[in-house]
Amino acid sequence: MPNPTAAMLVIGDEILSGRTREGNMHYLAGELTKAGIDLREARVVPDDADAIERAVRTLSGAHDWLFTSGGIGPTHDDITADCVARALGRPIDVREDALARLQAHYDRMGTELNEARLRMARIPEGATLIDNPVSAAPGFTLENVHVMAGVPAIFEAMVASVLPQLTGGAPLLSQSLRIERGEGDIAGPLADLADRYPDLSFGSYPYQKDGAFGSNVVVRGTDGARVEAAMAELAAMFGT
Amino acid sequence: MPNPTAAMLVIGDEILSGRTREGNMHYLAGELTKAGIDLREARVVPDDADAIERAVRTLSGAHDWLFTSGGIGPTHDDITADCVARALGRPIDVREDALARLQAHYDRMGTELNEARLRMARIPEGATLIDNPVSAAPGFTLENVHVMAGVPAIFEAMVASVLPQLTGGAPLLSQSLRIERGEGDIAGPLADLADRYPDLSFGSYPYQKDGAFGSNVVVRGTDGARVEAAMAELAAMFGT
């Protein structure tokens, strides 16, 4: 049986103007190759509704999977979700499950979930959410299209949740914990924990908020009980 | 008047498999932006004749300029020149002017211009050669398509020769000198020379051959007499 095929669509004026260097194609290409999926084409288009819709329709029609990167943030030029919905003929609106994730995240951060941020809860009907362990705003899978963030740390986390489901591997479960200490403070105990749970993967994503450093720690694995156990130890260690 | 538009086509299995990180898009995007040309789309396709031809036809038809990167070397999977010729309906064969450049280069290097390397002299009828100051094998411009090497140092040198001609600037003249000394030995005198010719640009491209280091120095400018004068000084300094 030939390998399944995939395409990538990178969305963003900042790549085509030369302001930002594209940073996700190389990672996705490597991960797909490891997973036995052939990446056959990649395209970069600007924040232009017609260009995005046309590319989504063409590439999702020509390949088994399409992965998109970029354009799902809170600003007016973040139009990827709406374009994907139109390309696949689905209605789109603020969805309760996405809204709940954002609300919980911004409550924890003590930040207002304003009109602009609400935009990130716009999810097409019938789509499955993709977890965002860094900044909560979810990606989504609609039909054969996986819509993911452009920020490399988030893109990579999203690819890690999506890929096992495509290749017949066991679904990857993930839980995250926000720890109000810098990465340097938690690195030692975290490494010990990772040693004792070699079947799980541990990721740490630093953030800075009001001048204080903190870390979002993500624990991933296929065995839910093991992920729960590691999370319980983590919470006990860092007392949150 | 709106800016002219451009597209980029990156050709190479090694990018889509994740073996090599794409390295030319960011550079081209920045140079086009500085030159007032809008890069509207970029695509990456594998070393597949149908995929390359289709992309060349689509992108050259939709934009004022198309820039390609990759697939013009000596191996069997370097099929860009033949695909561009077919896409634009031109015959292609080994061309005398391209052959002469390769012959001179390999004679200087004491290397045989074998059957495989002859492949790099295949140029479509009616195309204009693009100078390759590093390894001689030329790129070419056919209609609105600029076909360039994938190796970043060569790609960048080719963009530097092509761009001024597209934007109505004076054509950039270039001459190069092969110097059998390492870059560290020539850097000082070269910097002095560059100071005295602020209207010219000086590039140095290192090479290694049979364990010895050498440098190809490229002098570029719009005033032919100035380029000649700088080249004469350079030759006197390094006695070749």
Interface residues (C-beta under 8 A of the other chain):
Chain A: I15 L16 S17 G18 R21 E22 M25 H26 Y27 L28 A29 G30 E31 L32 T33 D38 L39 R40 E41 A42 R43 V44 V45 P46 A51
Chain B: I15 L16 S17 G18 R21 E22 M25 H26 Y27 L28 A29 G30 E31 L32 T33 D38 L39 R40 E41 A42 R43 V44 V45 P46 A51
